[in-house]
Amino acid sequence: FDNTNDTNDDETDGGFGSPPQTRGRTDPHLDETGKTPRSSFHASMQSAIDQKNHRKALEVFDTLSTLYCDDQGAPAYDMLMHLAAMGGDPDAATDAFEAALSLGYPPSS
């Protein structure tokens, strides 16, 4: 059996054996047309965290997730990891970290 011209699509198109493509941490979403930019939500989340209003930060994330259900942006995941650490929830921090990696965002530190 000669498979020299055989191609395995899983290997050539980012299939399950390939690492995800790295994305820029502050790149805009591919479709922000007519929507509040993700960066505005990120700023609101950070402001809530700075004010120690963690519930508000999570509410902003929920709204962001509704508008950008496929990708909330690396800064949002960084803040979720921070909130989970502040709340003593390592499982939630790990979940946020893994979600960011699955979307192609490299670790921030």
Residue frames as qw, qx, qy, qz and C-alpha x, y, z in Angstrom:
[[0.000, 0.890, 0.455, 0.000, 0.00, 0.00, 0.00],
 [0.442, 0.185, 0.019, 0.878, 1.53, 3.32, -1.12],
 [0.168, -0.859, -0.467, 0.127, 0.43, 6.32, 0.94],
 [0.476, -0.130, 0.051, 0.868, 3.02, 8.87, -0.20],
 [0.043, -0.306, -0.314, -0.898, 0.35, 11.09, -1.76],
 [0.421, -0.622, -0.658, -0.055, -2.12, 10.50, 1.04],
 [0.029, 0.422, -0.273, 0.864, -2.88, 13.53, 3.16],
 [0.348, -0.478, -0.755, 0.285, -4.29, 13.48, 6.63],
 [0.064, -0.742, -0.233, -0.625, -6.51, 16.50, 7.01],
 [0.637, -0.738, -0.215, 0.054, -6.26, 16.28, 10.79],
 [0.700, -0.313, 0.050, 0.641, -2.53, 16.98, 10.56],
 [0.380, 0.255, 0.292, 0.840, -2.69, 19.76, 7.99],
 [0.148, -0.638, -0.317, -0.686, -5.61, 21.87, 9.19],
 [0.177, -0.430, 0.466, -0.753, -4.96, 22.16, 12.91],
 [0.761, -0.255, -0.518, -0.294, -6.58, 18.85, 13.82],
 [0.753, -0.641, -0.053, -0.141, -6.42, 17.21, 17.19],
 [0.862, -0.115, -0.060, 0.491, -2.65, 16.63, 17.01],
 [0.392, 0.488, 0.015, 0.779, -1.77, 20.26, 16.36],
 [0.232, -0.401, -0.460, 0.758, -1.42, 23.02, 18.94],
 [0.201, 0.861, 0.461, -0.075, -3.93, 25.87, 18.62],
 [0.440, 0.548, 0.087, 0.706, -2.85, 28.90, 16.67],
 [0.353, -0.395, -0.383, 0.757, -1.62, 31.65, 18.97],
 [0.074, 0.837, 0.415, 0.349, -3.73, 34.80, 19.05],
 [0.199, 0.406, -0.244, 0.858, -2.83, 38.31, 20.08],
 [0.221, -0.351, -0.747, 0.519, -3.92, 39.02, 23.66],
 [0.113, 0.527, 0.297, -0.788, -5.56, 42.34, 22.76],
 [0.006, 0.074, 0.693, 0.717, -6.73, 41.66, 19.21],
 [0.530, 0.099, 0.160, -0.827, -10.31, 42.78, 18.58],
 [0.629, 0.213, 0.730, -0.160, -12.95, 40.15, 17.93],
 [0.263, 0.079, 0.707, 0.651, -13.46, 39.28, 14.28],
 [0.107, -0.585, -0.602, -0.532, -17.01, 40.64, 14.42],
 [0.193, -0.391, -0.481, 0.760, -17.40, 43.76, 16.56],
 [0.063, -0.246, -0.422, -0.870, -19.61, 45.47, 13.98],
 [0.477, -0.498, -0.308, -0.655, -22.52, 47.12, 15.76],
 [0.777, -0.447, -0.426, 0.121, -21.43, 45.69, 19.12],
 [0.358, -0.893, 0.263, -0.067, -19.77, 47.15, 22.18],
 [0.541, 0.557, -0.611, 0.151, -16.06, 46.28, 21.73],
 [0.842, -0.264, -0.435, 0.177, -14.71, 43.53, 23.97],
 [0.444, 0.217, -0.358, 0.792, -12.14, 45.99, 25.28],
 [0.337, -0.489, 0.041, -0.803, -14.96, 48.02, 26.87],
 [0.865, -0.379, -0.240, -0.223, -16.13, 44.95, 28.76],
 [0.767, 0.044, -0.389, 0.509, -12.55, 44.21, 29.80],
 [0.120, 0.392, -0.254, 0.876, -12.20, 47.74, 31.18],
 [0.607, -0.473, -0.054, -0.636, -15.48, 47.38, 33.08],
 [0.909, -0.220, -0.345, 0.073, -14.39, 44.06, 34.54],
 [0.585, 0.171, -0.369, 0.702, -11.05, 45.51, 35.63],
 [0.168, -0.482, 0.129, -0.850, -12.76, 48.53, 37.18],
 [0.791, -0.434, -0.166, -0.398, -15.08, 46.26, 39.18],
 [0.864, -0.083, -0.358, 0.345, -12.12, 44.17, 40.35],
 [0.331, 0.349, -0.287, 0.828, -10.22, 47.31, 41.36],
 [0.411, -0.449, 0.101, -0.787, -13.26, 48.35, 43.41],
 [0.090, -0.127, 0.931, -0.329, -13.34, 44.87, 45.00],
 [0.680, 0.227, 0.238, -0.655, -16.75, 44.30, 43.45],
 [0.158, -0.229, 0.920, 0.275, -16.14, 40.76, 42.24],
 [0.434, 0.465, 0.745, -0.200, -19.82, 40.00, 41.73],
 [0.373, 0.812, 0.030, -0.447, -20.07, 42.95, 39.31],
 [0.012, 0.571, -0.714, -0.405, -16.97, 41.74, 37.43],
 [0.285, 0.072, 0.952, 0.089, -18.63, 38.34, 36.96],
 [0.424, 0.674, 0.499, -0.343, -21.85, 40.00, 35.81],
 [0.251, 0.771, -0.322, -0.489, -19.88, 41.95, 33.19],
 [0.120, -0.308, 0.901, 0.281, -18.25, 38.69, 32.08],
 [0.412, 0.372, 0.820, -0.139, -21.70, 37.10, 31.73],
 [0.405, 0.798, 0.161, -0.416, -22.85, 39.99, 29.53],
 [0.078, 0.661, -0.626, -0.408, -19.63, 39.76, 27.50],
 [0.289, -0.078, 0.948, 0.112, -20.19, 36.01, 27.09],
 [0.489, 0.581, 0.591, -0.273, -23.69, 36.61, 25.77],
 [0.367, 0.848, -0.094, -0.370, -22.48, 39.09, 23.15],
 [0.359, 0.638, -0.672, -0.109, -19.26, 37.25, 22.26],
 [0.904, -0.239, 0.227, -0.273, -20.19, 33.66, 23.02],
 [0.928, 0.302, -0.138, 0.171, -17.35, 32.15, 20.99],
 [0.673, 0.125, -0.229, 0.692, -14.44, 34.15, 22.46],
 [0.301, -0.911, -0.275, 0.066, -14.46, 36.67, 25.29],
 [0.314, 0.837, -0.283, 0.348, -10.81, 37.69, 24.84],
 [0.679, 0.108, -0.552, 0.472, -7.62, 36.89, 26.73],
 [0.014, -0.357, 0.402, -0.843, -7.93, 39.75, 29.25],
 [0.721, -0.331, -0.056, -0.607, -11.30, 38.39, 30.39],
 [0.914, -0.084, -0.391, 0.063, -9.77, 34.98, 31.08],
 [0.429, 0.290, -0.486, 0.704, -6.87, 36.59, 32.92],
 [0.318, -0.374, 0.258, -0.832, -9.34, 38.41, 35.15],
 [0.873, -0.236, -0.219, -0.367, -11.36, 35.24, 35.73],
 [0.776, 0.075, -0.506, 0.371, -8.18, 33.48, 36.85],
 [0.127, 0.334, -0.407, 0.841, -7.44, 36.40, 39.18],
 [0.600, -0.349, 0.040, -0.719, -10.97, 36.32, 40.62],
 [0.915, -0.131, -0.367, -0.103, -10.77, 32.56, 41.15],
 [0.589, 0.177, -0.520, 0.593, -7.43, 32.91, 42.93],
 [0.144, -0.358, 0.301, -0.872, -8.80, 35.71, 45.13],
 [0.755, -0.254, -0.023, -0.604, -11.78, 33.51, 45.95],
 [0.382, -0.401, 0.816, -0.165, -9.64, 30.48, 46.74],
 [0.853, 0.296, 0.329, -0.277, -11.07, 28.40, 43.89],
 [0.238, -0.489, 0.701, 0.461, -8.17, 26.67, 42.08],
 [0.478, 0.312, 0.804, 0.168, -10.57, 24.59, 39.96],
 [0.328, 0.879, 0.310, -0.153, -12.20, 27.73, 38.54],
 [0.084, -0.815, 0.406, 0.404, -8.75, 29.22, 37.88],
 [0.399, -0.176, 0.830, 0.347, -7.72, 26.06, 36.04],
 [0.463, 0.594, 0.658, 0.017, -10.94, 26.11, 34.01],
 [0.205, 0.940, 0.024, -0.273, -10.30, 29.73, 32.93],
 [0.234, -0.632, 0.626, 0.392, -6.68, 28.91, 32.09],
 [0.457, 0.084, 0.847, 0.258, -7.67, 25.90, 29.99],
 [0.413, 0.775, 0.465, -0.110, -10.39, 27.90, 28.21],
 [0.071, 0.896, -0.247, -0.362, -7.85, 30.58, 27.28],
 [0.312, -0.398, 0.784, 0.359, -5.41, 27.95, 25.98],
 [0.509, 0.356, 0.778, 0.088, -8.13, 26.25, 23.95],
 [0.361, 0.887, 0.251, -0.139, -8.79, 29.53, 22.18],
 [0.728, 0.456, 0.011, 0.512, -5.11, 29.91, 21.32],
 [0.126, -0.929, 0.156, -0.312, -4.15, 32.50, 23.92],
 [0.633, 0.241, -0.574, 0.461, -0.67, 32.01, 25.35],
 [0.558, -0.622, -0.436, 0.334, -0.23, 32.24, 29.14],
 [0.072, 0.939, 0.006, 0.337, 0.30, 35.81, 30.31],
 [0.154, -0.777, 0.539, -0.288, 2.84, 34.91, 33.00]]
